């Protein structure tokens, strides 16, 4: 068992749950937008299937918003959201795939095994006293993805209706 006081575990588990749930909600909005692009105009050149990993989704959306007329009005905002999501992905990845090692005062250490290029352990340190600030940033990011997804859904529905009439 990591060197973490038992009294701190419920709050830590709540933080991990908050990160995980918000990540899933944000990534679902990316999936929705990708679906709209495939349904509305067959996706983008060079992509015959919908991307499945976050990294693939981010690359696809960057390309879609940079080169697709239907998404051009939302390019600047969406590219900024993708950059913020990439930053969030580092924290989410550490909490989801790392092992809790210790809590020293307010600094949480997560042990993350890296195996792609070499076999090594990265120690990621997160100051939990900053979590309320990060939680608000995460909530804001998810809210903005929800708003973008809803806006694009409405535009998608209008395109579908205009094809019918």
mmCIF file of the C-alpha atoms, coordinates in Angstrom:
data_MODEL
# 
_entry.id   MODEL 
# 
loop_
_atom_site.group_PDB 
_atom_site.id 
_atom_site.type_symbol 
_atom_site.label_atom_id 
_atom_site.label_alt_id 
_atom_site.label_comp_id 
_atom_site.label_asym_id 
_atom_site.label_entity_id 
_atom_site.label_seq_id 
_atom_site.pdbx_PDB_ins_code 
_atom_site.Cartn_x 
_atom_site.Cartn_y 
_atom_site.Cartn_z 
_atom_site.occupancy 
_atom_site.B_iso_or_equiv 
_atom_site.pdbx_formal_charge 
_atom_site.auth_seq_id 
_atom_site.auth_comp_id 
_atom_site.auth_asym_id 
_atom_site.auth_atom_id 
_atom_site.pdbx_PDB_model_num 
ATOM 1   C CA . UNK A 1 1   ? 0.000   0.000  0.000   1.00 0.00 ? 1   UNK A CA 1 
ATOM 2   C CA . UNK A 1 2   ? 1.359   3.435  -0.867  1.00 0.00 ? 2   UNK A CA 1 
ATOM 3   C CA . UNK A 1 3   ? 2.382   5.809  1.876   1.00 0.00 ? 3   UNK A CA 1 
ATOM 4   C CA . UNK A 1 4   ? -0.941  7.698  1.953   1.00 0.00 ? 4   UNK A CA 1 
ATOM 5   C CA . UNK A 1 5   ? -2.898  8.288  5.165   1.00 0.00 ? 5   UNK A CA 1 
ATOM 6   C CA . UNK A 1 6   ? -6.185  6.356  5.146   1.00 0.00 ? 6   UNK A CA 1 
ATOM 7   C CA . UNK A 1 7   ? -8.044  9.537  6.093   1.00 0.00 ? 7   UNK A CA 1 
ATOM 8   C CA . UNK A 1 8   ? -6.939  11.112 2.754   1.00 0.00 ? 8   UNK A CA 1 
ATOM 9   C CA . UNK A 1 9   ? -8.049  8.219  0.545   1.00 0.00 ? 9   UNK A CA 1 
ATOM 10  C CA . UNK A 1 10  ? -11.750 9.200  0.153   1.00 0.00 ? 10  UNK A CA 1 
ATOM 11  C CA . UNK A 1 11  ? -10.841 12.703 -1.072  1.00 0.00 ? 11  UNK A CA 1 
ATOM 12  C CA . UNK A 1 12  ? -8.185  11.284 -3.366  1.00 0.00 ? 12  UNK A CA 1 
ATOM 13  C CA . UNK A 1 13  ? -10.626 8.751  -4.818  1.00 0.00 ? 13  UNK A CA 1 
ATOM 14  C CA . UNK A 1 14  ? -13.179 11.532 -5.336  1.00 0.00 ? 14  UNK A CA 1 
ATOM 15  C CA . UNK A 1 15  ? -10.567 13.563 -7.233  1.00 0.00 ? 15  UNK A CA 1 
ATOM 16  C CA . UNK A 1 16  ? -9.676  10.602 -9.459  1.00 0.00 ? 16  UNK A CA 1 
ATOM 17  C CA . UNK A 1 17  ? -13.374 9.980  -10.098 1.00 0.00 ? 17  UNK A CA 1 
ATOM 18  C CA . UNK A 1 18  ? -13.946 13.648 -10.935 1.00 0.00 ? 18  UNK A CA 1 
ATOM 19  C CA . UNK A 1 19  ? -11.100 13.591 -13.448 1.00 0.00 ? 19  UNK A CA 1 
ATOM 20  C CA . UNK A 1 20  ? -12.251 10.316 -14.996 1.00 0.00 ? 20  UNK A CA 1 
ATOM 21  C CA . UNK A 1 21  ? -15.916 11.277 -15.337 1.00 0.00 ? 21  UNK A CA 1 
ATOM 22  C CA . UNK A 1 22  ? -15.144 14.695 -16.789 1.00 0.00 ? 22  UNK A CA 1 
ATOM 23  C CA . UNK A 1 23  ? -12.635 13.211 -19.218 1.00 0.00 ? 23  UNK A CA 1 
ATOM 24  C CA . UNK A 1 24  ? -15.233 10.756 -20.488 1.00 0.00 ? 24  UNK A CA 1 
ATOM 25  C CA . UNK A 1 25  ? -17.803 13.522 -20.938 1.00 0.00 ? 25  UNK A CA 1 
ATOM 26  C CA . UNK A 1 26  ? -15.316 15.720 -22.807 1.00 0.00 ? 26  UNK A CA 1 
ATOM 27  C CA . UNK A 1 27  ? -14.077 12.920 -25.044 1.00 0.00 ? 27  UNK A CA 1 
ATOM 28  C CA . UNK A 1 28  ? -17.682 11.959 -25.854 1.00 0.00 ? 28  UNK A CA 1 
ATOM 29  C CA . UNK A 1 29  ? -18.190 15.464 -27.251 1.00 0.00 ? 29  UNK A CA 1 
ATOM 30  C CA . UNK A 1 30  ? -15.162 14.938 -29.484 1.00 0.00 ? 30  UNK A CA 1 
ATOM 31  C CA . UNK A 1 31  ? -16.761 11.678 -30.661 1.00 0.00 ? 31  UNK A CA 1 
ATOM 32  C CA . UNK A 1 32  ? -20.038 13.490 -31.371 1.00 0.00 ? 32  UNK A CA 1 
ATOM 33  C CA . UNK A 1 33  ? -18.290 16.139 -33.464 1.00 0.00 ? 33  UNK A CA 1 
ATOM 34  C CA . UNK A 1 34  ? -16.375 13.488 -35.406 1.00 0.00 ? 34  UNK A CA 1 
ATOM 35  C CA . UNK A 1 35  ? -19.669 11.680 -36.035 1.00 0.00 ? 35  UNK A CA 1 
ATOM 36  C CA . UNK A 1 36  ? -21.224 14.911 -37.360 1.00 0.00 ? 36  UNK A CA 1 
ATOM 37  C CA . UNK A 1 37  ? -18.315 15.288 -39.791 1.00 0.00 ? 37  UNK A CA 1 
ATOM 38  C CA . UNK A 1 38  ? -18.738 11.748 -41.118 1.00 0.00 ? 38  UNK A CA 1 
ATOM 39  C CA . UNK A 1 39  ? -22.528 12.023 -41.297 1.00 0.00 ? 39  UNK A CA 1 
ATOM 40  C CA . UNK A 1 40  ? -22.575 15.499 -42.874 1.00 0.00 ? 40  UNK A CA 1 
ATOM 41  C CA . UNK A 1 41  ? -19.750 15.335 -45.387 1.00 0.00 ? 41  UNK A CA 1 
ATOM 42  C CA . UNK A 1 42  ? -18.195 11.884 -45.195 1.00 0.00 ? 42  UNK A CA 1 
ATOM 43  C CA . UNK A 1 43  ? -15.360 12.813 -42.852 1.00 0.00 ? 43  UNK A CA 1 
ATOM 44  C CA . UNK A 1 44  ? -12.124 14.362 -44.028 1.00 0.00 ? 44  UNK A CA 1 
ATOM 45  C CA . UNK A 1 45  ? -9.695  13.296 -46.684 1.00 0.00 ? 45  UNK A CA 1 
ATOM 46  C CA . UNK A 1 46  ? -7.415  10.460 -45.663 1.00 0.00 ? 46  UNK A CA 1 
ATOM 47  C CA . UNK A 1 47  ? -9.743  9.135  -42.943 1.00 0.00 ? 47  UNK A CA 1 
ATOM 48  C CA . UNK A 1 48  ? -11.928 6.215  -43.921 1.00 0.00 ? 48  UNK A CA 1 
ATOM 49  C CA . UNK A 1 49  ? -12.782 5.381  -40.306 1.00 0.00 ? 49  UNK A CA 1 
ATOM 50  C CA . UNK A 1 50  ? -13.528 7.324  -37.171 1.00 0.00 ? 50  UNK A CA 1 
ATOM 51  C CA . UNK A 1 51  ? -10.516 7.743  -34.876 1.00 0.00 ? 51  UNK A CA 1 
ATOM 52  C CA . UNK A 1 52  ? -10.614 5.854  -31.587 1.00 0.00 ? 52  UNK A CA 1 
ATOM 53  C CA . UNK A 1 53  ? -7.814  7.153  -29.352 1.00 0.00 ? 53  UNK A CA 1 
ATOM 54  C CA . UNK A 1 54  ? -7.621  10.646 -27.918 1.00 0.00 ? 54  UNK A CA 1 
ATOM 55  C CA . UNK A 1 55  ? -4.441  11.356 -29.879 1.00 0.00 ? 55  UNK A CA 1 
ATOM 56  C CA . UNK A 1 56  ? -6.100  10.285 -33.152 1.00 0.00 ? 56  UNK A CA 1 
ATOM 57  C CA . UNK A 1 57  ? -9.243  12.286 -32.341 1.00 0.00 ? 57  UNK A CA 1 
ATOM 58  C CA . UNK A 1 58  ? -7.242  15.436 -31.617 1.00 0.00 ? 58  UNK A CA 1 
ATOM 59  C CA . UNK A 1 59  ? -5.320  15.112 -34.909 1.00 0.00 ? 59  UNK A CA 1 
ATOM 60  C CA . UNK A 1 60  ? -8.531  14.448 -36.834 1.00 0.00 ? 60  UNK A CA 1 
ATOM 61  C CA . UNK A 1 61  ? -10.321 17.438 -35.303 1.00 0.00 ? 61  UNK A CA 1 
ATOM 62  C CA . UNK A 1 62  ? -7.368  19.766 -35.931 1.00 0.00 ? 62  UNK A CA 1 
ATOM 63  C CA . UNK A 1 63  ? -7.471  18.749 -39.577 1.00 0.00 ? 63  UNK A CA 1 
ATOM 64  C CA . UNK A 1 64  ? -11.270 18.953 -39.780 1.00 0.00 ? 64  UNK A CA 1 
ATOM 65  C CA . UNK A 1 65  ? -11.499 22.422 -38.250 1.00 0.00 ? 65  UNK A CA 1 
ATOM 66  C CA . UNK A 1 66  ? -8.539  23.708 -40.253 1.00 0.00 ? 66  UNK A CA 1 
ATOM 67  C CA . UNK A 1 67  ? -9.670  22.460 -43.677 1.00 0.00 ? 67  UNK A CA 1 
ATOM 68  C CA . UNK A 1 68  ? -13.451 21.999 -43.648 1.00 0.00 ? 68  UNK A CA 1 
ATOM 69  C CA . UNK A 1 69  ? -15.849 24.748 -44.665 1.00 0.00 ? 69  UNK A CA 1 
ATOM 70  C CA . UNK A 1 70  ? -18.613 23.390 -42.408 1.00 0.00 ? 70  UNK A CA 1 
ATOM 71  C CA . UNK A 1 71  ? -16.426 23.802 -39.319 1.00 0.00 ? 71  UNK A CA 1 
ATOM 72  C CA . UNK A 1 72  ? -14.490 26.925 -40.306 1.00 0.00 ? 72  UNK A CA 1 
ATOM 73  C CA . UNK A 1 73  ? -16.542 29.313 -38.133 1.00 0.00 ? 73  UNK A CA 1 
ATOM 74  C CA . UNK A 1 74  ? -15.421 27.389 -35.042 1.00 0.00 ? 74  UNK A CA 1 
ATOM 75  C CA . UNK A 1 75  ? -11.747 26.829 -35.943 1.00 0.00 ? 75  UNK A CA 1 
ATOM 76  C CA . UNK A 1 76  ? -9.997  29.222 -33.541 1.00 0.00 ? 76  UNK A CA 1 
ATOM 77  C CA . UNK A 1 77  ? -12.067 28.246 -30.504 1.00 0.00 ? 77  UNK A CA 1 
ATOM 78  C CA . UNK A 1 78  ? -11.846 24.516 -31.227 1.00 0.00 ? 78  UNK A CA 1 
ATOM 79  C CA . UNK A 1 79  ? -8.084  24.501 -31.779 1.00 0.00 ? 79  UNK A CA 1 
ATOM 80  C CA . UNK A 1 80  ? -7.688  26.230 -28.391 1.00 0.00 ? 80  UNK A CA 1 
ATOM 81  C CA . UNK A 1 81  ? -10.006 23.639 -26.772 1.00 0.00 ? 81  UNK A CA 1 
ATOM 82  C CA . UNK A 1 82  ? -7.934  20.818 -28.263 1.00 0.00 ? 82  UNK A CA 1 
ATOM 83  C CA . UNK A 1 83  ? -4.736  22.299 -26.799 1.00 0.00 ? 83  UNK A CA 1 
ATOM 84  C CA . UNK A 1 84  ? -6.385  22.559 -23.374 1.00 0.00 ? 84  UNK A CA 1 
ATOM 85  C CA . UNK A 1 85  ? -7.645  18.981 -23.719 1.00 0.00 ? 85  UNK A CA 1 
ATOM 86  C CA . UNK A 1 86  ? -4.097  17.808 -24.501 1.00 0.00 ? 86  UNK A CA 1 
ATOM 87  C CA . UNK A 1 87  ? -2.920  19.418 -21.264 1.00 0.00 ? 87  UNK A CA 1 
ATOM 88  C CA . UNK A 1 88  ? -5.778  17.755 -19.340 1.00 0.00 ? 88  UNK A CA 1 
ATOM 89  C CA . UNK A 1 89  ? -4.907  14.412 -20.966 1.00 0.00 ? 89  UNK A CA 1 
ATOM 90  C CA . UNK A 1 90  ? -1.516  14.355 -19.216 1.00 0.00 ? 90  UNK A CA 1 
ATOM 91  C CA . UNK A 1 91  ? -3.161  14.626 -15.776 1.00 0.00 ? 91  UNK A CA 1 
ATOM 92  C CA . UNK A 1 92  ? -5.901  12.169 -16.669 1.00 0.00 ? 92  UNK A CA 1 
ATOM 93  C CA . UNK A 1 93  ? -3.375  9.694  -18.024 1.00 0.00 ? 93  UNK A CA 1 
ATOM 94  C CA . UNK A 1 94  ? -1.284  9.881  -14.853 1.00 0.00 ? 94  UNK A CA 1 
ATOM 95  C CA . UNK A 1 95  ? -4.283  9.369  -12.569 1.00 0.00 ? 95  UNK A CA 1 
ATOM 96  C CA . UNK A 1 96  ? -5.788  6.615  -14.710 1.00 0.00 ? 96  UNK A CA 1 
ATOM 97  C CA . UNK A 1 97  ? -2.685  4.613  -15.584 1.00 0.00 ? 97  UNK A CA 1 
ATOM 98  C CA . UNK A 1 98  ? -0.291  5.520  -12.801 1.00 0.00 ? 98  UNK A CA 1 
ATOM 99  C CA . UNK A 1 99  ? 0.120   3.973  -9.386  1.00 0.00 ? 99  UNK A CA 1 
ATOM 100 C CA . UNK A 1 100 ? -0.179  6.106  -6.272  1.00 0.00 ? 100 UNK A CA 1 
ATOM 101 C CA . UNK A 1 101 ? 3.180   6.117  -4.573  1.00 0.00 ? 101 UNK A CA 1 
ATOM 102 C CA . UNK A 1 102 ? 3.038   8.612  -1.739  1.00 0.00 ? 102 UNK A CA 1 
ATOM 103 C CA . UNK A 1 103 ? 1.515   11.747 -0.286  1.00 0.00 ? 103 UNK A CA 1 
ATOM 104 C CA . UNK A 1 104 ? 4.071   14.042 1.313   1.00 0.00 ? 104 UNK A CA 1 
ATOM 105 C CA . UNK A 1 105 ? 2.248   16.981 2.851   1.00 0.00 ? 105 UNK A CA 1 
ATOM 106 C CA . UNK A 1 106 ? 0.149   18.129 -0.088  1.00 0.00 ? 106 UNK A CA 1 
ATOM 107 C CA . UNK A 1 107 ? 2.344   16.674 -2.848  1.00 0.00 ? 107 UNK A CA 1 
ATOM 108 C CA . UNK A 1 108 ? 0.983   13.482 -4.365  1.00 0.00 ? 108 UNK A CA 1 
ATOM 109 C CA . UNK A 1 109 ? 3.485   11.301 -6.207  1.00 0.00 ? 109 UNK A CA 1 
ATOM 110 C CA . UNK A 1 110 ? 2.211   9.024  -8.979  1.00 0.00 ? 110 UNK A CA 1 
ATOM 111 C CA . UNK A 1 111 ? 4.463   6.296  -10.339 1.00 0.00 ? 111 UNK A CA 1 
ATOM 112 C CA . UNK A 1 112 ? 3.858   5.957  -14.100 1.00 0.00 ? 112 UNK A CA 1 
ATOM 113 C CA . UNK A 1 113 ? 5.502   3.133  -16.023 1.00 0.00 ? 113 UNK A CA 1 
ATOM 114 C CA . UNK A 1 114 ? 6.649   4.085  -19.545 1.00 0.00 ? 114 UNK A CA 1 
ATOM 115 C CA . UNK A 1 115 ? 7.150   1.200  -21.943 1.00 0.00 ? 115 UNK A CA 1 
ATOM 116 C CA . UNK A 1 116 ? 6.909   2.583  -25.499 1.00 0.00 ? 116 UNK A CA 1 
ATOM 117 C CA . UNK A 1 117 ? 10.515  3.473  -26.259 1.00 0.00 ? 117 UNK A CA 1 
ATOM 118 C CA . UNK A 1 118 ? 12.201  2.277  -23.117 1.00 0.00 ? 118 UNK A CA 1 
ATOM 119 C CA . UNK A 1 119 ? 11.216  0.648  -19.863 1.00 0.00 ? 119 UNK A CA 1 
ATOM 120 C CA . UNK A 1 120 ? 11.319  3.321  -17.162 1.00 0.00 ? 120 UNK A CA 1 
ATOM 121 C CA . UNK A 1 121 ? 9.323   4.786  -14.320 1.00 0.00 ? 121 UNK A CA 1 
ATOM 122 C CA . UNK A 1 122 ? 8.300   8.443  -14.325 1.00 0.00 ? 122 UNK A CA 1 
ATOM 123 C CA . UNK A 1 123 ? 7.409   10.032 -11.020 1.00 0.00 ? 123 UNK A CA 1 
ATOM 124 C CA . UNK A 1 124 ? 4.688   12.623 -11.488 1.00 0.00 ? 124 UNK A CA 1 
ATOM 125 C CA . UNK A 1 125 ? 4.208   15.057 -8.636  1.00 0.00 ? 125 UNK A CA 1 
ATOM 126 C CA . UNK A 1 126 ? 0.900   16.870 -8.225  1.00 0.00 ? 126 UNK A CA 1 
ATOM 127 C CA . UNK A 1 127 ? 0.237   19.404 -5.481  1.00 0.00 ? 127 UNK A CA 1 
ATOM 128 C CA . UNK A 1 128 ? -3.265  18.550 -4.320  1.00 0.00 ? 128 UNK A CA 1 
ATOM 129 C CA . UNK A 1 129 ? -3.828  21.955 -2.743  1.00 0.00 ? 129 UNK A CA 1 
ATOM 130 C CA . UNK A 1 130 ? -4.126  23.217 -6.359  1.00 0.00 ? 130 UNK A CA 1 
ATOM 131 C CA . UNK A 1 131 ? -6.869  20.715 -7.165  1.00 0.00 ? 131 UNK A CA 1 
ATOM 132 C CA . UNK A 1 132 ? -9.824  23.104 -6.648  1.00 0.00 ? 132 UNK A CA 1 
ATOM 133 C CA . UNK A 1 133 ? -8.296  25.417 -9.264  1.00 0.00 ? 133 UNK A CA 1 
ATOM 134 C CA . UNK A 1 134 ? -7.703  22.503 -11.647 1.00 0.00 ? 134 UNK A CA 1 
ATOM 135 C CA . UNK A 1 135 ? -11.203 21.168 -10.997 1.00 0.00 ? 135 UNK A CA 1 
ATOM 136 C CA . UNK A 1 136 ? -12.673 24.499 -12.117 1.00 0.00 ? 136 UNK A CA 1 
ATOM 137 C CA . UNK A 1 137 ? -10.453 24.512 -15.216 1.00 0.00 ? 137 UNK A CA 1 
ATOM 138 C CA . UNK A 1 138 ? -11.598 20.981 -16.036 1.00 0.00 ? 138 UNK A CA 1 
ATOM 139 C CA . UNK A 1 139 ? -15.270 21.876 -15.488 1.00 0.00 ? 139 UNK A CA 1 
ATOM 140 C CA . UNK A 1 140 ? -14.905 24.930 -17.728 1.00 0.00 ? 140 UNK A CA 1 
ATOM 141 C CA . UNK A 1 141 ? -13.217 22.864 -20.439 1.00 0.00 ? 141 UNK A CA 1 
ATOM 142 C CA . UNK A 1 142 ? -15.947 20.220 -20.390 1.00 0.00 ? 142 UNK A CA 1 
ATOM 143 C CA . UNK A 1 143 ? -18.662 22.901 -20.462 1.00 0.00 ? 143 UNK A CA 1 
ATOM 144 C CA . UNK A 1 144 ? -17.056 24.494 -23.509 1.00 0.00 ? 144 UNK A CA 1 
ATOM 145 C CA . UNK A 1 145 ? -16.857 21.118 -25.301 1.00 0.00 ? 145 UNK A CA 1 
ATOM 146 C CA . UNK A 1 146 ? -20.532 20.509 -24.477 1.00 0.00 ? 146 UNK A CA 1 
ATOM 147 C CA . UNK A 1 147 ? -21.458 23.933 -25.877 1.00 0.00 ? 147 UNK A CA 1 
ATOM 148 C CA . UNK A 1 148 ? -19.416 23.362 -29.059 1.00 0.00 ? 148 UNK A CA 1 
ATOM 149 C CA . UNK A 1 149 ? -20.918 19.911 -29.548 1.00 0.00 ? 149 UNK A CA 1 
ATOM 150 C CA . UNK A 1 150 ? -24.458 21.285 -29.131 1.00 0.00 ? 150 UNK A CA 1 
ATOM 151 C CA . UNK A 1 151 ? -23.786 24.145 -31.563 1.00 0.00 ? 151 UNK A CA 1 
ATOM 152 C CA . UNK A 1 152 ? -22.352 21.759 -34.163 1.00 0.00 ? 152 UNK A CA 1 
ATOM 153 C CA . UNK A 1 153 ? -25.245 19.345 -33.598 1.00 0.00 ? 153 UNK A CA 1 
ATOM 154 C CA . UNK A 1 154 ? -27.713 22.147 -34.348 1.00 0.00 ? 154 UNK A CA 1 
ATOM 155 C CA . UNK A 1 155 ? -25.779 23.081 -37.488 1.00 0.00 ? 155 UNK A CA 1 
ATOM 156 C CA . UNK A 1 156 ? -25.636 19.400 -38.474 1.00 0.00 ? 156 UNK A CA 1 
ATOM 157 C CA . UNK A 1 157 ? -29.420 19.095 -38.088 1.00 0.00 ? 157 UNK A CA 1 
ATOM 158 C CA . UNK A 1 158 ? -29.944 22.202 -40.257 1.00 0.00 ? 158 UNK A CA 1 
ATOM 159 C CA . UNK A 1 159 ? -27.746 20.712 -43.012 1.00 0.00 ? 159 UNK A CA 1 
ATOM 160 C CA . UNK A 1 160 ? -29.719 17.472 -42.854 1.00 0.00 ? 160 UNK A CA 1 
ATOM 161 C CA . UNK A 1 161 ? -33.028 19.364 -43.040 1.00 0.00 ? 161 UNK A CA 1 
ATOM 162 C CA . UNK A 1 162 ? -31.846 21.438 -46.000 1.00 0.00 ? 162 UNK A CA 1 
ATOM 163 C CA . UNK A 1 163 ? -30.996 18.215 -47.889 1.00 0.00 ? 163 UNK A CA 1 
ATOM 164 C CA . UNK A 1 164 ? -34.528 16.919 -47.282 1.00 0.00 ? 164 UNK A CA 1 
ATOM 165 C CA . UNK A 1 165 ? -36.336 20.043 -48.468 1.00 0.00 ? 165 UNK A CA 1 
# 
